[in-house]
Amino acid sequence: MNETTYVEILLVEDNPEDLELMQRALRKANITNRIQIGRDGAEALDFIFCEGAHAARKIEDSPKVILLDLKLPKVDGLEVLKRIKGDPRTRAIPVVVLTSSKEQNDVVESYHLGVNSYIVKPVNFESFIEAVQHLGMYWLLLNQPPKLEK
């Protein structure tokens, strides 16, 4: 992806099937432009904090929303969430946990760390598509986030 292109959604998902379903759902809702994929927590953090392969990005060009799975390789989703919400430069970025985990500990810890929404992935394909479409519509079109500082 061209580093100067503004990203609206950072989609952090390691499961190729769930990733394809989410991309399909976003396409179906006509929300397909400006999506960056992170396939593990380390890749997501590099993108968010403009490090590694993403060092040319500016941190103020952050995504409008981050869709974050919890069960990720390298760095788990809770640690990614903790880093995002713990840094004043990225704290205001809305983070939606989209995971298969219904564990109460994950829900409580996510909210404790500052998640904006916690959604358990629907098993049914049509429900999954509908949930992702609603997420995209709300966070990209209706939500009014503050402008991030450098």
FENKA-V859685 format. One record per backbone hydrogen bond with DSSP energy under -1.0 kcal/mol. NH is the residue of the N-H (numbers start at 1). CO is the residue of the C=O. If there is no record, write none. Layout:
BEGIN
NH_CO / NH_CO
END
This chain:
BEGIN
5_2 / 8_34 / 9_34 / 10_65 / 11_36 / 12_67 / 13_38 / 19_15 / 20_16 / 21_17 / 22_18 / 23_19 / 24_20 / 25_21 / 26_22 / 27_23 / 28_24 / 29_25 / 30_27 / 31_26 / 36_9 / 38_11 / 41_73 / 44_40 / 45_41 / 46_42 / 47_43 / 48_44 / 49_45 / 50_47 / 51_46 / 54_51 / 55_52 / 57_54 / 61_58 / 64_8 / 65_8 / 66_94 / 67_10 / 68_96 / 69_12 / 72_70 / 75_73 / 77_70 / 80_76 / 81_77 / 82_78 / 83_79 / 84_80 / 85_81 / 86_82 / 90_87 / 91_87 / 93_90 / 96_66 / 97_117 / 98_68 / 99_119 / 107_103 / 108_104 / 109_105 / 110_106 / 111_107 / 112_108 / 113_109 / 115_110 / 116_95 / 117_95 / 119_97 / 121_99 / 128_124 / 129_125 / 130_126 / 131_127 / 132_128 / 133_129 / 134_130 / 135_131 / 136_132 / 137_133 / 138_134 / 139_135 / 140_136 / 141_137 / 142_137 / 142_138 / 143_138
END
